[in-house]
Amino acid sequence: YVDPSVMPHHVEITTSTNSVSANATVTFTIRACADATCASLYTTGMSGTLTVSGAGTTTYPGGQTFTIPARSSSTTITASMSAAGTATVALSALSRTPSTSPNVWCGMTGTATSGGACTLTVTIPLHHLELLTNATSTVTCVPLTFTVKACANAACSTAFTSGVSGTVSASGTNVQGYSSGFTIASGSSTTSWTGYMGISGGGNSATAT
């Protein structure tokens, strides 16, 4: 028996993570609860609209309206955000008004609470790294400046600023091995340092990777 006069206690929005890459698909689970712990589920059925804003354009592959049918308590909606930023998740136009305030509880790491943040951090994924030097040739007594730049797109017109680390190494004909670790701190897109190339004979060439 479904009693249409009974209202839900609250509605939950959850995801498995609070940080996603731009243009990646995120699945939001919407669940109707009949009590504060959601041990009892609200199964009268309801509908509403999911809105994700603040991180570029949001695309909803299956649409942004949802319906939880009678005798069910949950449904899912997928969405993707086009740009970096803090995305705010909200529900509106609920066909059943929950009895508590706030009436929408969020859990962007899987567990919803009344004070849970309804936000996701959206980052631009790393596209590639660029390795630059201040010269195309050098001698052993002259330092060479290495610069690593993190790029978020093919043209490197958008910087990747979420942090990355790795190793630059150089090898080649009559060149002693060179290796140096690097770290680009979060919030930055480049790092530079100086190093010396050693030789073991004439006619030297090297490739750095």
FILUM-45407 format. One record per residue: residue in three letters; x, y, z of N, C-alpha, C in turn. Coordinates in steps of 0.1 Angstrom, whole numbers, plus 5000, padded with zeros to 4 digits. Atoms other than C-alpha are relative to their C-alpha. Layout:
BEGIN
ALAXYZXYZXYZ ...
END
This chain:
BEGIN
TYR500949885000500050005000500950125000 VAL499349885001501350344990499150125005 ASP500849894994500150645011500550134994 PRO499549885006500350954990500050125009 SER500049884991499751185020501350005008 VAL498850014992503051075036501250074992 MET498949945007506051295027501449945004 PRO498750064996509751185027500650095011 HIS499249934990512051285055501050094994 HIS499149935008514751395031500449934988 VAL499650065013516251324997501550015000 GLU498650015000519851214993500650014985 ILE499250015013522351284964501449955004 THR498750054997525451074965500849974987 THR499150055010528450994943501249935007 SER498950074994531550784948501250085003 THR498849914999533951074947499750145001 ASN500249865000534251444954500950084990 SER499149935010536751514926500049924987 VAL500150065013536351444889500750084989 SER499449935011537951534856499050064991 ALA501049935009536251774832499749904989 ASN500650085011534151594806499949855003 ALA500350134996534151274826498649985005 THR501450034996530751114833500049975014 VAL500250034986529651124869498649955002 THR501450054997526750914882499650045014 PHE500649954987524551074909498949905003 THR501150084995522350844930499150095008 ILE501049934993519151004942499149915008 ARG500850094992517450834971499150075009 ALA501049944991514250914990500049925013 CYS499950074986514350845028498850045008 ALA501249984992511550805052500450045015 ASP499649954987513650875083501450054999 ALA498749935000516851045094501249924996 THR498950095003519050745090499949934986 CYS500450065013517450635057500049845002 ALA500250154998517050285073498649974995 SER501350025006513450325062499950094987 LEU500049935013513050415025498650054997 TYR501349945005510350635010499749954987 THR500450085012508550434984498750054993 THR501349955006505550654975500350044985 GLY499649955013507450784944500150155000 MET499949855001508551134935500850034987 SER499349965012510151334907500750135003 GLY499349874998512451644904501050024989 THR498949965010515351804886501350015007 LEU498649994996519051774891500750114993 THR499249905007521252074884501450005006 VAL498649994996525052084884500550134993 SER499549875005526552434880501350045006 GLY498849944995529752624884501349954994 ALA498850055007532152424862499849984985 GLY500350005014531452524827498649954996 THR501350055005528652364807499849865005 THR500350134996526952064822499149934990 THR500850095010525651784799499449895008 TYR500750114994523051534811499649904989 PRO500350105011523151234787498649955000 GLY501450065000519851094799499050105005 GLY500949894996518251434808500250035015 GLN499749974986518351614841498849995009 THR501150034992514851534853500049855004 PHE500050134995514351224874498649965005 THR501350054994511451004885500449875008 ILE500050124992511450754913498649945001 PRO501450055001508450534906499549955014 ALA500650054988506050414933500649865003 ARG499450134996507450114953501549994998 SER498649995002510950224945500550125009 SER499549894991513250454965501250084994 SER498849945006516150554942500050004985 THR499850005015517250634907501450074998 THR498749945003520450764890499950104988 ILE499949905011521351054867501550024997 THR498649985004524651094848500150154995 ALA499749865004526251434841501550014998 SER498649975001529551574829500250154999 MET499849854999531051924834501250034991 SER499149975011533152094807501350075004 ALA498949924996535552304827500449985015 ALA499650014986537552324859499350095009 GLY500749924990535952464890499449925011 THR500850074990533752384919498649994996 ALA501450025005530452234908499149985012 THR501050014989527452274930498849924995 VAL501150105004524851994929498750045008 ALA501249964993521252074937498849934994 LEU501350055004517651934934499050115001 SER501149905000514652144925498749934995 ALA501350055005510952104915499749865006 LEU500350134994510551814939498549985001 SER501450024999507051664936499549975014 ARG500350034985507151564973500950085008 THR499249914992508351814998500549935013 PRO499550074988510551655025499650085012 SER500549944987509551725061501150065008 THR498949944992513051825074500750114992 SER499249895007515452115066501449985005 PRO500249995015517652105047499449874995 ASN500750125005515551865027500749924990 VAL499150075008518351765004501349985007 TRP498750034993521351585020501049954989 CYS499050045010524551535000501149925006 GLY498850084997527351285001500849984988 MET499250015012529951344975501149895001 THR499150124999531951044988499349885004 GLY500850124998529150804992499050005011 THR500950004989527550885025499450145002 ALA500749874999524951165027499750045015 THR500349954987524551385058499350134998 SER500749885001522451685066500950124998 GLY499049895003525551905065501049974990 GLY499150045010527251735037500250104989 ALA499849905011528851955010499449954987 CYS500650045013526951944978500850064988 THR499049955010530052024957500949904995 LEU499050085006532451854934501150084995 THR498949935006535951964925500249944986 VAL499850045014536351944887501350054995 THR498649965004539851944873500249964985 ILE499750035014541251954838501149895000 PRO499050115000543151624830501350044993 LEU498849985006546751624820500049944986 HIS499950045014547151604782501449954996 HIS498650045003550951594778500950105008 LEU498949924994554251734792500950054989 GLU499049955009556551954773501450025007 LEU498649984994560351944779500850104991 LEU499349895007562252254770501450025005 THR498749964995565952354772500350144995 ASN499749875004567552694769501050004988 ALA499050005011569952574741499849864993 THR500050135007570152304714501349935001 SER498750064998573852244722500650065012 THR499449954988576052284752501449935001 VAL498750074997579552184766499949975015 THR500150064987580252004798500150105011 CYS499849904989581252314818498950115000 VAL501149905000578152514809498749935004 PRO501350074996574852434827498950024990 LEU501250005009571752354807498850025008 THR501349984992568352484819498949914994 PHE501150095004565652224817498750065005 THR501349954995561952334819499049894996 VAL501150095003558952094821498750085002 LYS501349935000555552234813498949904998 ALA501250095000552252054820498950074992 CYS501049945009549552104793498749925002 ALA501350064999545852044795499349984986 ASN500550035014545252044757501249994990 ALA499050035010547151964725500950134997 ALA499349875004548152334718500750055012 CYS499549954987549152384755499650145003 SER500649874997547052694755499350005014 THR500650014987545452564787501049925009 ALA499050074991547852474816499349905009 PHE500550104990547452174838500750045013 THR499549954987547752284874499749925012 SER500450094989546851984895501249935006 GLY498850064995550451884901500449874993 VAL499550125007552651614885501549995003 SER498650034998556051454891500549904991 GLY499450105009558451244871501550014999 THR498550005002562051204858500350044986 VAL499449965013563951364830501449934999 SER498850075002566751154816500650034986 ALA499449975013569251204788501149894997 SER499050105004571350954769500350024985 GLY499749995014573050924735501449964997 THR498650045004576350884716501050085008 ASN498949944993579350944738499550105011 VAL500549924989577151104765499849925012 GLN500250074987577251004801498550025004 GLY501450004996573850924815499650125009 TYR500549894992571851214830498649975004 SER501450024995568751184852499750105011 SER500449914989566851424874498549995002 GLY501450004997563551404891499550145001 PHE500749865000561051694889498749995007 THR501349994995557951804906499450134997 ILE500849885003555352054894499050015011 ALA500950004989553552164925498550044996 SER501449965003549752194926499850155000 GLY500149865002548752534914500950074990 SER499049965010551652564890500049914988 SER500050085012552252434855501449984995 THR498650025005556052454851500949995012 THR498950004990559252384869501350004991 SER498849995008562852454858501249975010 TRP498850024992566352354870501249994990 THR498850015008569952344857500749875002 GLY499250124999572152044850501150004990 TYR498850015009575351944833500049874992 MET499950125008575751694805501549964999 GLY498750055001578851484807500349924987 ILE499750065012580751344777501149895002 SER499050114999582951034771500849994987 GLY499350005013584251114736499550104991 GLY500349905010583951324705498749974993 GLY501250025008580951364682498849965008 ASN501050044990578351374710498650054996 SER501449965002574651384707499249935011 ALA500850064989571951324733498550034998 THR501549995000568151274736499550015014 ALA500649994986566251394767498649964999 THR501450044999562951234777499650025014 
END
